[in-house]
Amino acid sequence: MNNGDLSQKGGSLKGRLLQHEKLAKYTSWHVGGVADQLYFPFDRDDLVNFISALSVDEPVFFMGMGSNLLIRDGGIRGTVVNTRGRLKTITICDDQSLYVEVGVHCSKVARFCRDHGFIGAEFFSGIPGTMGGALKMNAGAFGCETWDIVEGIEAITTQGETVMHETEDYKIGYRSVIGPDNEWFLAARLRLAKGSTKESAEKTKELLSKRSATQPLSQPSCGSVFKNPNNDYAARLIEVCGLKGYVVGGACVSEQHANFIINQDNATAKDIETLIEIIQVQVEKKLGVMLEREVEIIGEFHVGSDHGGCR
């Protein structure tokens, strides 16, 4: 579908549509092939119009900061919607819940809560993604998780219809969220307690200091690659296997935090995915533990592939 078709079907689309756009510049690993088309919605209503204008059979994938995401070198056959900094409303509702759209960066959620006297969202300062990504994977940090404070969800269907959900409509687990098929998150309603702004600021500062001391924040990564096994840490297992500093092409296991893979020298997505698989094989072989990926891997292996895509 071309831009002209979308303009005709969608009426007054206000966003920006790019054809055959390389996605590496939009991911925290700085890797990723070409998307058939990439859309930057102007706001929530524009996104609704855009989705309504697409064929219901069009493969669609949503992304925010491009963290916790590995896009293969062959790219994505279909449409990618980038909400980073675009669906950016965050406001206090009459019932004192918070309405947060999916494009709001998690660190902004933490700051907003701190500045308005809400406590319990400090952990968001340690999550390098948007609210949409946090909702999708139940992102967490420092012992807290996103869905602990979610009270309700606004979503959009493949037909462009907006729907409201309660948390009971989703199956929530550790870094896992299963909900209704053929829907994407638009916004969340968060429920937080009121508390001391000073104490919240001090806690946020402490968490950020801990994150800076333990994670390779100055190098391109996706954050944690693997989920922590029960009663253990993926980083510890990887380190025990002697894989700190292990290199495949331009990708390397961080010397600072073994659950981080960094792009240290123009790595390809294939380099990173190969390194992920090597880590899994070695940890299972030596320690009997199969590490489960936290990072999502999408797209085609080969440039020019005619099949695939994600919804």
Residue frames as qw, qx, qy, qz and C-alpha x, y, z in Angstrom:
[[0.000, 0.888, 0.460, 0.000, 0.00, 0.00, 0.00],
 [0.457, 0.287, -0.015, 0.842, 1.43, 3.39, -0.95],
 [0.110, -0.252, -0.373, 0.886, 1.09, 6.78, 0.67],
 [0.307, -0.037, -0.323, -0.895, -1.52, 7.88, -1.80],
 [0.525, -0.300, -0.757, -0.247, -3.72, 4.90, -1.00],
 [0.380, -0.355, -0.650, 0.554, -3.42, 5.62, 2.71],
 [0.026, 0.146, 0.098, -0.984, -4.26, 9.29, 2.27],
 [0.426, -0.140, -0.505, -0.737, -7.35, 8.40, 0.28],
 [0.599, -0.343, -0.718, -0.088, -8.60, 5.74, 2.70],
 [0.474, -0.342, -0.555, 0.592, -7.52, 7.39, 5.92],
 [0.044, -0.932, -0.350, -0.080, -8.83, 10.86, 5.14],
 [0.061, 0.930, -0.202, 0.302, -6.67, 13.39, 6.95],
 [0.884, -0.222, -0.162, 0.378, -3.60, 11.48, 8.11],
 [0.070, -0.981, 0.155, -0.098, -1.18, 13.83, 9.84],
 [0.742, -0.503, 0.379, 0.230, 1.73, 11.49, 10.50],
 [0.201, 0.725, -0.568, -0.334, 4.81, 10.69, 8.44],
 [0.950, 0.116, 0.283, -0.068, 5.04, 7.61, 6.23],
 [0.001, 0.696, -0.652, -0.301, 8.40, 6.32, 4.99],
 [0.945, 0.266, -0.058, -0.180, 8.81, 3.58, 2.40],
 [0.886, 0.235, -0.243, 0.318, 11.63, 0.99, 2.54],
 [0.150, -0.864, 0.307, -0.370, 13.17, 2.54, 5.64],
 [0.614, 0.189, -0.677, 0.360, 16.19, 0.97, 7.37],
 [0.626, -0.694, -0.263, -0.237, 15.34, 0.34, 11.01],
 [0.725, -0.027, -0.380, 0.574, 18.84, 0.26, 12.50],
 [0.133, 0.378, -0.163, 0.902, 18.69, 3.96, 13.32],
 [0.552, -0.473, -0.076, -0.682, 15.58, 3.36, 15.46],
 [0.899, -0.297, -0.321, 0.001, 16.90, 0.51, 17.63],
 [0.444, -0.846, 0.293, -0.041, 19.11, 0.67, 20.71],
 [0.817, -0.190, 0.437, 0.325, 21.41, -2.01, 19.25],
 [0.165, 0.720, -0.340, -0.582, 21.79, 0.03, 16.05],
 [0.114, -0.110, 0.909, 0.386, 21.01, -2.99, 13.88],
 [0.486, 0.466, 0.639, -0.371, 18.04, -3.97, 11.75],
 [0.317, 0.164, 0.676, 0.645, 17.05, -4.26, 8.12],
 [0.172, -0.047, -0.247, -0.953, 14.50, -2.41, 6.03],
 [0.346, 0.407, 0.722, -0.440, 10.77, -2.19, 6.76],
 [0.284, 0.502, 0.668, 0.470, 8.37, -2.10, 3.82],
 [0.038, -0.710, -0.152, -0.687, 6.92, 1.00, 5.41],
 [0.403, -0.238, -0.566, 0.679, 7.38, 2.90, 8.65],
 [0.152, -0.748, -0.375, -0.526, 4.74, 5.24, 10.09],
 [0.255, -0.065, -0.485, 0.834, 5.19, 7.95, 12.70],
 [0.131, -0.733, -0.645, -0.174, 1.70, 8.86, 13.96],
 [0.038, 0.587, -0.070, 0.806, 1.02, 12.49, 14.82],
 [0.356, -0.285, 0.544, -0.705, -1.05, 11.55, 17.87],
 [0.375, 0.080, 0.885, -0.264, -3.47, 8.94, 19.15],
 [0.601, 0.561, 0.331, -0.463, -6.33, 9.93, 16.85],
 [0.412, 0.672, -0.491, -0.371, -4.03, 9.95, 13.84],
 [0.087, -0.286, 0.954, 0.007, -2.86, 6.44, 14.74],
 [0.520, 0.313, 0.706, -0.366, -6.47, 5.26, 14.91],
 [0.572, 0.687, -0.024, -0.447, -7.08, 6.72, 11.43],
 [0.203, 0.600, -0.736, -0.239, -3.92, 5.09, 10.09],
 [0.261, -0.077, 0.956, -0.111, -4.75, 1.62, 11.40],
 [0.571, 0.487, 0.493, -0.441, -8.29, 2.00, 10.05],
 [0.479, 0.718, -0.267, -0.430, -6.86, 2.77, 6.60],
 [0.017, -0.437, 0.886, 0.156, -4.71, -0.37, 6.50],
 [0.736, -0.008, -0.573, -0.361, -5.92, -3.69, 5.23],
 [0.757, -0.506, 0.266, -0.316, -6.79, -5.99, 8.16],
 [0.982, 0.077, 0.020, 0.172, -4.40, -8.49, 6.58],
 [0.368, 0.783, -0.332, 0.375, -1.45, -6.09, 6.63],
 [0.768, -0.243, -0.399, 0.438, 1.30, -7.34, 8.99],
 [0.085, -0.872, 0.073, -0.477, 1.83, -4.60, 11.58],
 [0.720, -0.215, -0.434, 0.497, 4.48, -4.26, 14.27],
 [0.210, -0.952, -0.049, -0.217, 4.66, -1.53, 16.94],
 [0.722, -0.009, -0.296, 0.626, 7.95, -0.24, 18.32],
 [0.259, -0.955, -0.131, 0.067, 8.96, 2.53, 20.70],
 [0.217, -0.858, 0.429, 0.183, 12.58, 3.10, 21.70],
 [0.774, 0.465, -0.428, -0.046, 13.67, -0.07, 19.90],
 [0.112, -0.500, 0.791, -0.336, 15.13, -1.48, 23.10],
 [0.574, -0.039, 0.767, -0.286, 14.55, -5.11, 24.09],
 [0.756, 0.563, 0.212, -0.256, 14.23, -5.72, 20.36],
 [0.353, -0.369, 0.675, 0.532, 16.41, -7.40, 17.75],
 [0.678, 0.619, 0.103, -0.382, 15.32, -6.77, 14.16],
 [0.792, -0.031, 0.490, 0.364, 16.99, -9.18, 11.77],
 [0.232, -0.396, 0.409, 0.789, 19.11, -7.97, 8.84],
 [0.138, 0.301, 0.784, 0.525, 16.43, -8.87, 6.28],
 [0.203, -0.078, 0.037, -0.975, 14.03, -6.39, 7.82],
 [0.331, 0.315, 0.748, -0.481, 10.25, -6.57, 8.13],
 [0.063, -0.242, -0.706, -0.663, 7.72, -7.29, 5.41],
 [0.227, -0.719, -0.657, -0.005, 4.80, -5.16, 6.46],
 [0.036, -0.812, -0.047, -0.580, 4.19, -1.93, 8.35],
 [0.526, -0.205, -0.522, 0.640, 6.10, -0.72, 11.41],
 [0.199, -0.875, -0.229, -0.377, 4.49, 1.92, 13.62],
 [0.511, 0.077, -0.432, 0.739, 6.91, 3.96, 15.71],
 [0.340, -0.827, -0.407, -0.188, 5.24, 5.60, 18.73],
 [0.614, -0.237, -0.260, 0.707, 8.39, 6.93, 20.40],
 [0.160, -0.288, -0.120, 0.936, 7.67, 10.45, 21.62],
 [0.179, -0.173, -0.523, -0.815, 4.47, 10.59, 19.58],
 [0.586, -0.573, -0.482, -0.310, 1.77, 9.15, 21.76],
 [0.437, 0.208, -0.486, 0.728, 3.12, 11.16, 24.66],
 [0.431, -0.607, -0.065, -0.664, 0.16, 12.19, 26.83],
 [0.478, -0.185, -0.754, 0.412, 0.49, 11.63, 30.56],
 [0.268, -0.472, -0.002, -0.840, -2.11, 13.15, 32.84],
 [0.048, 0.060, 0.827, -0.556, -3.82, 12.78, 36.22],
 [0.289, -0.424, -0.706, -0.489, -7.45, 11.66, 35.97],
 [0.436, -0.570, 0.006, -0.696, -10.27, 12.85, 38.23],
 [0.899, -0.392, -0.137, -0.136, -10.03, 9.65, 40.28],
 [0.322, -0.811, 0.487, 0.036, -6.29, 10.28, 40.82],
 [0.865, 0.056, 0.418, 0.272, -5.23, 7.46, 38.50],
 [0.092, -0.615, 0.429, 0.655, -2.70, 8.26, 35.78],
 [0.791, 0.551, 0.252, -0.084, -3.44, 8.03, 32.06],
 [0.293, -0.625, 0.559, 0.460, -0.22, 7.23, 30.16],
 [0.778, 0.564, -0.088, -0.262, -0.02, 6.77, 26.39],
 [0.966, -0.035, 0.147, 0.210, 2.33, 4.16, 24.95],
 [0.613, 0.621, -0.091, 0.481, 4.89, 6.58, 23.49],
 [0.319, -0.884, 0.221, -0.262, 5.83, 8.08, 26.87],
 [0.517, 0.411, -0.677, 0.325, 9.34, 7.10, 27.94],
 [0.718, -0.442, -0.526, 0.108, 9.40, 5.13, 31.18],
 [0.464, -0.098, -0.325, 0.818, 11.86, 7.56, 32.76],
 [0.154, -0.308, -0.117, -0.931, 9.36, 10.38, 32.11],
 [0.655, -0.487, -0.491, -0.306, 6.68, 8.38, 33.91],
 [0.669, -0.300, -0.456, 0.504, 9.00, 8.12, 36.90],
 [0.232, 0.060, -0.122, 0.963, 9.73, 11.87, 36.87],
 [0.358, -0.424, -0.332, -0.763, 6.07, 12.81, 36.46],
 [0.705, -0.487, -0.513, -0.050, 5.08, 10.65, 39.41],
 [0.563, -0.190, -0.354, 0.723, 7.88, 12.06, 41.55],
 [0.080, 0.164, 0.029, 0.983, 6.94, 15.65, 40.72],
 [0.494, -0.369, -0.282, -0.735, 3.25, 15.08, 41.47],
 [0.409, -0.396, 0.581, -0.582, 3.64, 13.22, 44.74],
 [0.949, 0.022, -0.097, -0.298, 3.00, 9.64, 43.59],
 [0.257, -0.574, 0.777, -0.024, 5.15, 6.77, 44.85],
 [0.793, 0.060, 0.596, -0.110, 5.72, 3.28, 43.46],
 [0.741, 0.661, 0.111, 0.038, 6.86, 4.19, 39.93],
 [0.215, -0.841, 0.442, 0.227, 10.50, 4.91, 40.77],
 [0.694, -0.132, 0.658, 0.263, 11.60, 1.66, 39.12],
 [0.621, 0.719, 0.306, 0.064, 10.57, 3.06, 35.74],
 [0.008, 0.930, -0.320, -0.179, 13.68, 5.26, 35.87],
 [0.397, -0.466, 0.760, 0.220, 15.72, 2.11, 35.25],
 [0.664, 0.359, 0.652, 0.067, 13.78, 0.92, 32.19],
 [0.130, -0.405, 0.398, 0.813, 15.20, 2.14, 28.83],
 [0.081, 0.296, 0.819, 0.485, 11.96, 2.01, 26.87],
 [0.328, -0.232, -0.141, -0.905, 8.47, 3.39, 26.40],
 [0.558, -0.057, 0.529, -0.637, 5.26, 2.60, 28.23],
 [0.830, 0.286, -0.202, -0.434, 4.13, 0.47, 25.29],
 [0.581, 0.369, -0.716, 0.121, 7.14, -1.80, 25.52],
 [0.124, -0.263, 0.742, -0.604, 6.83, -1.97, 29.31],
 [0.728, 0.060, 0.267, -0.629, 3.22, -3.09, 28.98],
 [0.794, 0.348, -0.407, -0.288, 3.99, -5.65, 26.30],
 [0.658, 0.242, -0.672, 0.236, 6.67, -7.49, 28.27],
 [0.675, -0.711, -0.192, -0.044, 5.76, -6.57, 31.86],
 [0.507, 0.531, -0.361, 0.575, 9.08, -4.77, 32.13],
 [0.653, -0.742, -0.151, 0.001, 10.60, -4.47, 35.55],
 [0.458, 0.527, -0.429, 0.573, 13.61, -3.30, 37.50],
 [0.011, 0.351, -0.601, 0.718, 14.84, -3.45, 41.08],
 [0.022, 0.158, 0.923, -0.351, 12.18, -5.96, 42.14],
 [0.396, 0.486, 0.381, -0.679, 9.15, -4.13, 40.70],
 [0.297, 0.199, 0.796, 0.488, 7.10, -4.82, 37.56],
 [0.139, -0.094, -0.292, -0.942, 4.93, -2.70, 35.27],
 [0.480, -0.368, -0.624, -0.495, 1.68, -4.61, 35.69],
 [0.358, -0.311, -0.688, 0.549, 1.88, -4.29, 39.49],
 [0.005, 0.415, 0.271, -0.869, 0.51, -0.77, 39.05],
 [0.183, -0.071, -0.589, -0.784, -1.69, -1.15, 35.94],
 [0.367, 0.250, 0.635, -0.632, -5.42, -0.73, 36.58],
 [0.645, 0.588, 0.423, -0.243, -6.78, -0.60, 33.03],
 [0.409, -0.161, 0.598, 0.670, -5.81, -0.65, 29.37],
 [0.538, 0.686, 0.087, -0.482, -6.89, 1.17, 26.22],
 [0.500, -0.144, 0.734, 0.437, -6.10, -0.80, 23.03],
 [0.487, 0.524, -0.217, -0.664, -6.70, -0.64, 19.29],
 [0.807, 0.135, 0.574, -0.021, -7.82, -3.53, 17.09],
 [0.414, -0.043, 0.635, 0.651, -6.73, -4.40, 13.56],
 [0.179, 0.690, 0.624, 0.320, -9.97, -2.77, 12.37],
 [0.173, 0.379, -0.056, 0.907, -8.98, 0.50, 14.00],
 [0.535, -0.676, -0.334, -0.381, -11.52, 0.24, 16.82],
 [0.058, 0.464, -0.613, 0.637, -10.53, 1.36, 20.32],
 [0.751, -0.390, -0.504, -0.171, -11.42, -0.92, 23.22],
 [0.272, -0.664, 0.474, -0.510, -11.04, -0.79, 27.01],
 [0.783, -0.049, -0.617, 0.053, -9.80, -3.68, 29.13],
 [0.613, -0.721, 0.237, -0.218, -9.39, -4.50, 32.79],
 [0.034, -0.619, 0.784, -0.023, -6.24, -6.25, 33.98],
 [0.693, -0.030, 0.678, -0.242, -8.24, -9.47, 34.33],
 [0.778, 0.584, 0.044, -0.227, -8.35, -9.64, 30.53],
 [0.453, 0.695, -0.550, 0.097, -4.60, -10.34, 30.46],
 [0.942, -0.272, -0.114, 0.159, -2.48, -13.22, 31.69],
 [0.063, 0.906, -0.354, 0.225, 0.50, -11.61, 33.40],
 [0.937, -0.228, -0.063, 0.256, 3.77, -13.33, 34.25],
 [0.486, -0.640, 0.265, 0.534, 7.46, -12.61, 34.66],
 [0.032, -0.453, 0.502, 0.736, 8.39, -10.62, 31.53],
 [0.025, 0.202, 0.897, 0.392, 5.30, -12.05, 29.88],
 [0.386, 0.327, 0.319, -0.802, 1.89, -10.63, 28.94],
 [0.062, 0.201, 0.882, 0.422, -0.77, -12.53, 27.01],
 [0.304, 0.380, 0.346, -0.802, -3.91, -10.65, 25.99],
 [0.672, 0.559, 0.385, -0.298, -6.60, -10.49, 23.32],
 [0.617, 0.101, 0.538, 0.566, -5.44, -11.35, 19.80],
 [0.321, 0.540, 0.449, 0.636, -5.08, -8.74, 17.05],
 [0.212, -0.954, -0.197, -0.080, -4.81, -5.76, 19.37],
 [0.552, 0.278, -0.274, 0.737, -2.11, -3.27, 20.30],
 [0.359, -0.609, -0.454, 0.543, -1.76, -1.11, 23.38],
 [0.179, 0.773, 0.198, 0.575, -2.68, 2.58, 23.15],
 [0.117, -0.619, 0.348, -0.694, -2.51, 3.67, 26.80],
 [0.527, -0.233, -0.773, 0.264, -2.58, 2.44, 30.38],
 [0.411, -0.758, -0.018, -0.507, -4.32, 3.64, 33.49],
 [0.530, 0.168, -0.665, 0.499, -1.96, 3.40, 36.47],
 [0.580, -0.745, -0.202, -0.260, -2.91, 3.35, 40.14],
 [0.543, 0.256, -0.480, 0.639, -0.29, 4.67, 42.57],
 [0.472, -0.694, -0.453, 0.299, -0.23, 5.77, 46.19],
 [0.077, 0.919, -0.077, 0.379, 0.47, 9.33, 47.26],
 [0.814, -0.377, -0.154, 0.414, 3.65, 9.95, 49.17],
 [0.319, -0.808, 0.124, 0.479, 6.70, 12.10, 49.75],
 [0.608, 0.788, -0.083, 0.049, 8.18, 13.75, 46.67],
 [0.080, -0.809, 0.576, -0.092, 11.52, 14.03, 48.47],
 [0.658, -0.267, 0.702, -0.061, 11.64, 10.35, 49.34],
 [0.815, 0.488, 0.311, -0.018, 10.64, 9.42, 45.79],
 [0.389, 0.875, -0.283, 0.055, 13.42, 11.60, 44.37],
 [0.303, -0.660, 0.682, -0.089, 15.98, 10.04, 46.72],
 [0.787, 0.013, 0.614, -0.056, 14.89, 6.53, 45.78],
 [0.718, 0.689, 0.100, 0.002, 15.04, 7.35, 42.07],
 [0.135, 0.866, -0.477, 0.065, 18.54, 8.77, 42.48],
 [0.535, -0.436, 0.719, -0.085, 19.63, 5.64, 44.32],
 [0.830, 0.285, 0.479, -0.039, 18.22, 3.34, 41.64],
 [0.571, 0.815, -0.089, 0.030, 19.82, 5.31, 38.80],
 [0.118, -0.785, 0.604, -0.064, 23.17, 5.27, 40.59],
 [0.696, -0.179, 0.694, -0.051, 22.96, 1.49, 40.98],
 [0.788, 0.544, 0.289, -0.018, 22.04, 1.09, 37.31],
 [0.339, 0.892, -0.298, 0.031, 24.94, 3.27, 36.18],
 [0.308, -0.656, 0.685, -0.072, 27.40, 1.32, 38.30],
 [0.634, -0.092, 0.766, -0.053, 26.33, -2.12, 37.08],
 [0.689, 0.539, 0.485, 0.021, 25.27, -1.73, 33.44],
 [0.462, -0.094, 0.392, 0.790, 27.16, -0.69, 30.25],
 [0.257, 0.784, 0.455, -0.335, 24.96, 2.32, 29.55],
 [0.044, 0.747, -0.295, -0.595, 27.42, 4.07, 27.23],
 [0.067, -0.238, 0.852, 0.462, 27.44, 1.22, 24.68],
 [0.615, 0.065, -0.320, -0.718, 24.69, 0.08, 22.29],
 [0.002, 0.012, 0.986, -0.166, 22.68, -2.77, 23.82],
 [0.427, -0.404, -0.571, -0.573, 19.09, -3.88, 24.29],
 [0.574, -0.504, 0.334, -0.551, 19.22, -4.10, 28.06],
 [0.527, -0.263, 0.793, -0.155, 18.96, -7.55, 29.60],
 [0.386, 0.263, -0.725, -0.506, 19.03, -10.27, 26.94],
 [0.474, -0.140, -0.867, -0.065, 17.77, -13.19, 29.05],
 [0.634, -0.607, -0.114, -0.466, 15.17, -13.66, 31.76],
 [0.116, -0.496, 0.761, -0.402, 16.49, -14.57, 35.17],
 [0.569, -0.134, -0.802, -0.118, 15.83, -18.25, 36.04],
 [0.662, -0.667, -0.221, -0.260, 14.03, -19.03, 39.29],
 [0.708, -0.686, 0.096, 0.138, 16.19, -18.17, 42.28],
 [0.696, -0.153, 0.298, 0.635, 19.18, -17.26, 40.14],
 [0.164, 0.833, -0.080, -0.523, 20.53, -14.63, 37.74],
 [0.826, 0.541, 0.114, 0.112, 21.24, -15.05, 34.05],
 [0.220, 0.882, -0.374, 0.183, 24.32, -12.84, 34.35],
 [0.521, -0.574, 0.619, -0.126, 25.82, -15.09, 37.01],
 [0.885, 0.125, 0.449, 0.010, 25.29, -18.22, 34.92],
 [0.646, 0.748, -0.034, 0.149, 26.81, -16.62, 31.83],
 [0.028, -0.851, 0.488, -0.191, 29.82, -15.44, 33.82],
 [0.728, -0.361, 0.575, -0.089, 30.33, -18.87, 35.43],
 [0.871, 0.353, 0.323, 0.113, 30.54, -20.31, 31.90],
 [0.521, -0.365, 0.315, 0.704, 33.42, -17.94, 31.14],
 [0.421, 0.593, 0.554, 0.406, 31.51, -16.02, 28.47],
 [0.092, -0.920, -0.086, 0.371, 32.18, -12.46, 29.60],
 [0.080, -0.699, 0.463, 0.539, 33.94, -10.75, 26.71],
 [0.555, 0.148, 0.775, 0.266, 33.00, -13.49, 24.23],
 [0.210, 0.553, -0.215, -0.777, 32.85, -12.05, 20.70],
 [0.562, 0.373, 0.700, 0.232, 30.98, -12.94, 17.53],
 [0.347, 0.662, 0.344, 0.569, 31.69, -10.52, 14.71],
 [0.084, 0.489, -0.141, 0.857, 30.98, -7.05, 16.09],
 [0.658, -0.583, -0.153, -0.452, 28.90, -8.30, 19.03],
 [0.377, 0.297, -0.718, 0.505, 30.33, -8.94, 22.48],
 [0.604, -0.605, -0.517, 0.042, 29.15, -10.13, 25.90],
 [0.083, -0.883, 0.152, -0.437, 29.66, -7.13, 28.18],
 [0.531, 0.166, -0.633, 0.538, 32.55, -7.33, 30.63],
 [0.170, -0.270, 0.369, -0.873, 30.54, -5.14, 33.01],
 [0.647, 0.058, 0.471, -0.597, 27.28, -7.12, 33.00],
 [0.188, -0.151, 0.919, 0.312, 27.17, -10.58, 31.43],
 [0.363, 0.534, 0.755, -0.118, 23.44, -10.38, 30.62],
 [0.291, 0.843, -0.005, -0.453, 24.15, -7.51, 28.23],
 [0.707, 0.196, 0.440, 0.517, 25.35, -7.98, 24.65],
 [0.001, -0.801, 0.031, 0.597, 26.90, -4.85, 23.20],
 [0.696, 0.658, 0.179, 0.226, 27.40, -3.74, 19.62],
 [0.498, -0.702, 0.179, 0.476, 31.05, -2.86, 19.89],
 [0.206, -0.420, 0.572, 0.674, 32.13, -2.90, 16.24],
 [0.474, 0.296, -0.370, -0.742, 29.39, -2.51, 13.61],
 [0.319, 0.023, 0.939, -0.130, 27.70, -5.75, 14.55],
 [0.411, -0.102, -0.595, -0.683, 24.98, -7.24, 12.40],
 [0.746, -0.249, 0.169, -0.595, 21.75, -8.66, 13.77],
 [0.918, 0.131, -0.372, -0.039, 23.08, -12.08, 12.74],
 [0.367, 0.396, -0.631, 0.557, 26.19, -11.55, 14.92],
 [0.356, -0.319, 0.453, -0.753, 23.98, -10.78, 17.91],
 [0.880, -0.064, -0.023, -0.469, 21.52, -13.62, 17.34],
 [0.792, 0.261, -0.530, 0.153, 24.38, -16.09, 16.89],
 [0.154, 0.371, -0.634, 0.661, 25.93, -14.92, 20.16],
 [0.633, -0.243, 0.250, -0.691, 22.57, -15.32, 21.93],
 [0.942, 0.062, -0.234, -0.234, 22.34, -18.91, 20.69],
 [0.581, 0.357, -0.617, 0.393, 25.93, -19.70, 21.73],
 [0.190, -0.374, 0.542, -0.728, 25.23, -18.44, 25.25],
 [0.814, -0.129, 0.096, -0.558, 22.10, -20.58, 25.50],
 [0.891, 0.205, -0.406, -0.007, 23.92, -23.69, 24.29],
 [0.412, 0.397, -0.626, 0.530, 26.90, -23.21, 26.60],
 [0.365, -0.341, 0.465, -0.731, 24.86, -22.46, 29.73],
 [0.902, -0.058, -0.002, -0.428, 22.63, -25.48, 29.14],
 [0.814, 0.300, -0.478, 0.136, 25.60, -27.74, 28.36],
 [0.359, 0.351, -0.614, 0.609, 27.67, -26.71, 31.37],
 [0.167, -0.125, 0.561, -0.801, 25.01, -25.89, 33.98],
 [0.009, -0.332, -0.942, -0.035, 21.86, -27.63, 32.79],
 [0.141, 0.647, 0.424, -0.617, 19.87, -24.41, 32.57],
 [0.354, 0.460, 0.563, 0.589, 18.16, -23.27, 29.36],
 [0.066, -0.378, -0.179, 0.906, 18.11, -19.51, 29.41],
 [0.293, 0.703, 0.641, 0.096, 14.93, -17.97, 28.05],
 [0.301, 0.277, 0.179, 0.895, 15.25, -14.84, 25.96],
 [0.003, 0.660, 0.440, -0.609, 13.87, -11.58, 27.28],
 [0.081, 0.451, -0.340, -0.821, 14.68, -9.76, 24.05],
 [0.714, 0.491, 0.424, -0.262, 12.18, -10.12, 21.21],
 [0.258, -0.295, 0.664, 0.637, 13.57, -11.17, 17.82],
 [0.582, 0.619, 0.420, -0.318, 11.58, -10.32, 14.69],
 [0.319, 0.767, -0.314, -0.459, 11.97, -9.97, 10.94],
 [0.915, 0.396, -0.072, -0.034, 13.60, -11.81, 8.06],
 [0.774, -0.387, 0.288, 0.410, 16.99, -13.49, 8.09],
 [0.545, 0.063, 0.472, 0.690, 17.87, -12.50, 4.54],
 [0.129, 0.497, -0.062, -0.856, 17.67, -9.21, 2.69],
 [0.360, 0.220, -0.557, -0.715, 15.04, -9.32, -0.03],
 [0.071, 0.174, 0.976, -0.112, 12.95, -12.11, 1.49],
 [0.293, -0.231, -0.448, -0.812, 9.41, -12.05, 0.16],
 [0.618, -0.459, -0.597, -0.227, 7.64, -13.66, 3.09],
 [0.476, -0.217, -0.604, 0.602, 7.04, -13.07, 6.76],
 [0.167, -0.534, -0.033, -0.828, 6.31, -10.04, 8.87],
 [0.223, -0.184, -0.796, 0.531, 4.83, -9.65, 12.32],
 [0.338, -0.627, -0.332, -0.618, 1.58, -8.64, 13.85]]
